[in-house]
Amino acid sequence: EFGMTGGGRNEVASLSLVHGLLQDDARGREAAARSAARALRRSLGDDAPDGGRAFEMHKATVVRLAHEAPFEELRAPFRALVKEARALGHQLPPPPRASAFSSAICTNIADDVVLQLYRDSFLHTGRVSPIVRVLAHHPAYLASYISCTRELMRAPGALPSSWRFYIALMASALHGPNYLAHALQTEFLLDGGDPRWLRQDDVVPAKLKALRPVNAILGVQPWNLRVEHFTALRAASLSSSSNGGSSWSSDRSLSDDFQGDPWSLGELVLAVLVM
């Protein structure tokens, strides 16, 4: 189970706002940004209909977009909103200490090649993440990284993208809560994943639970993975009542742990690549 915290729910709401801006067309992006800023501006004053809840929920994202969105047509409306909010006395997060899009705090000039990579990453994830900024020092590698990640998680394939994000979440959460697991949980929900899967283990498809023994081995002792594990997955999926499906014991028969819907070869290859 992956419990959704209150902060996590706020992050989902903020990413929902950002996802409305992820359009290839510049005019569409600008219109969406102005519309979002206009809606949030109504939440600024003391007489705001919602008591300021909407702006409070999104203010960190607003500051980030004002400084870090790799499109001027996105930065401008949120910059104006930040200025107005500060003038009204709202306590906002400080601007980022480093940004490729602000000459005052520039750490690495975004040349045409890198800027395009930043924009490509933003249009698919809603942010220019720290890892993308680091990899920008090696543009050819960054281009491959963005392309690989996009193909693996979002391109048409054997598994729905929400399943891929759940599998990635399962792998990243193996060693406990972490930033990546939280981000993947958010992506899972935004991609239409069933929120009950994060709270109630009994509603998670048995087919997904079948991956847990393989996931545990890959995360801790990948050299112990055997062809029999994949043969069992190809034959049938893990029973939802089989020891919770979260651990693997080498002294049990593989057939004791698997039953239900089989994994196709294409599905299994994609799932293992995601893990």
N, C-alpha and C positions, 0 to 999 in steps of 0.2 A: 504494500500500500504506500502511496505517496500523498500524504495529506497536504491540501492546499491551504496556505496560511493567508491571513488577512492581507499582508504585504504582497503575497502572490496574486491575490485577486486584483489588487490595485495595478500590478504590473500587467496583468491580462487586459485590463481596461485601457491602460495607456498604450499597449501594443496594438489594441484594436483601433485606437485613434491613428497611430502611425500607419497601420496597414491601409487605411483609406487614402494615404498620400502616395502610395507606391504605384505610380502610374508612369508609363513610358512617355506619354505626351506631356510636354512642358505646360501647356495651357490647362490641361486637366489637373496636373499637380498643383499649379498656382490656385486654381479655383477651389480645390479641396482644402488647401492650406488656409486660404482666406475664410472659407466656410467654417473650418474647425476653430480658427482663432476668434471668429465672430461669436460662435457658440460659447466658447470659454470666457470671452469678455463679459458676457451676460452674467457670469458667475463671480465677477470681481467685486462689485460694490457691496456696501452694507445691506442694501435692500435687495440683494440677489434672490430670485425666487427659490433657489435651492440652498440658500444659506452659505454659498461658497464652496459646497462640497465638490462640484465638478472640477473647479480650478485646483483645489487642494489635491485632488486625486491625480491630476495630470501635470502639476507644476514642474516636477523634475524632468518630465519628458519635454515640456515646453522649453525649459532652459537648454536642454540638450539639443533640441532642434534649432533653436535660435543661434547656437554657436557651431554645431557640428554637422548639420545636414549639408550634403555636398552639392546642393542646388540653391542658388541665391533666391529663386522664387519660393522656396520653402523657408529659408532663414528669415527673410524680410518680414513676413506677417507675424512670426513668433517673436522676432526681435522687438517689434513694436508692442506686442502684448506683454513681454517681459518688462519693458520700460514703463508701461502704464501700470502694471502690477506693483512695481517697486515704488512708483510715485504715490500709490494709494496705501503704501505701508505694508504690503505683503512681504513676509519673510520667505525668500526664495533661496534655493541652493546656489552656491557660488558658481560662476562659470568655470568650465574645465580649465585646468592649468596648462593644457596643451591642445592646440587645434591646428589642423592643416589649412583651415579656412578663415583664420583670424590673424591678420598681420601683426597684431600686438602680442600674440602668444603663440607664434608659429614655431613649430619644432622641425617640421620637414615639409618643404615646399612641395605642393602637389602639382607636379608637372602634368602635361596632357595625358601621358600614359597612366600614371598613378591615379590621377583624378578620375579617369574613366573607370579604372578598377574599383575605386571607392564608390563611384556611382552605381556600378554593377552590383557590388555587394549590398549597398543600401537598398536598392530596388528589390532585392530578394529577401533581405533580413530585417530591414527597417532601421539599421544602425551601421556605423562603421566601427566595428569592434576593436578592442585593443590588439588582438592577434592580427587583424588585418592591417593595422597601422605598423606593427612590427615587420610583418612580411612585405610591406610596401618598400622596404629597403632592397628587396629582391623581386622586382616586378614580374619577371617571367615565372618564378615559383608561385607568387600570389595569384597570377592568372590561372595557373593549373589548379591551385587550391580551391579557388572560387568555383571553377568549372566542375571540379570533382565533387565538391560538396553539394552543388546544385543538382547535378545529375543523380547523385546517390540518394538525396533526400526528397527531391521534388519532381524529378522527371517522370514521365509515364513509365510504369514498370509493373512487376509482378505483385507488388504490395501497395495498398493505399498509403499515401504519405502520412496519415495519422498513425497507422500501424508502425511505420518506420520511426516516427518520433517516439512512440511508446517503447519500441525496442531499444532505441538509443538511450532513452531515459532509464530503462531497466539496467542497461550496461553502466551508465555513468553513476547511478545511485548504488551500485554494488558495494561501494566502500563508504556509504553514508551520504548525508545531504551535502551538496556543493553547488557552486555557481552554475556549472554546466547543467546539472540535473534540474535546477530551477528554471533555467532558460529553455530547456527541452520540454519541461512540463508546460510552460507557457505556449510554446510552439504547437505542442500536441493539442491543446485546447483551442487555439486559434485556427487550427487546421480541421476543426470539426470533431476532434476526439471526444469520446464519452467521458464526462467528468467523473462518473461513478467508478471508472476504472482506477482512478487515483485514490479512491476511498474504500471501495468494497472489492476485496479480492475475489469474492464468489461470482462477480459479474464479468470478470476478465475472461475472454474466450480461452478455452482449454488449449487451443492451438498455440496461443501466445505463451501460456504457462509452460508449454512443452519446451520452450527455449531456455528456461531457467537453469537446468543442469549444465547445458553448453555454455551459457553466459557465465556461470560461476567458475567453470574451468578456464574459459578464456581470460577471465579477469584475475585469476590467482595462479593457476598452474596450467598454462596453455599447452605445455609439452605432454600433458596427460590426456589430451583430446584424442579420441580414437575413431576410426571409421565407423565402428559400431554405433556411436552416438548419432551420427548422421543417418545411418541405415534405419535406426529406430524412429527418428523423426520423419523419415520418408515413408515409413510404414504406418505410423499413427501418432497422434498427439498425446501429450501428457494428461492424465486424468486430473480434473480439478481437485479431487480428493486425495491425491497422492502426495502425502507429506508436505503439502503446501508448494511442492515443486521447486523449492529454492535451493536445494543442496543435492549433491550427488555422492553416492557411496559405491565404490568400485566392487564391493563384494555382493552387490545385488545384481540380479539379472536385469538387463536393459528392458526386456519385455515386461517386467513388473511395473515400470514407470510410465509406459506409453499406451495410450488408447485414444480413439477419437479420429478427428479429421487429419489426414496425412498432409505433409508439406510437399509441394511440388519442388522439383530441382531448382527452377528459377526463383521461387519464393525463398528457398533455403539459402541459396547463394547470396541473394540480396540481403537477407536477414543477418547472415554472418558478416558480410561486409560492413553493415551498419554497426554491429556490435564491435 
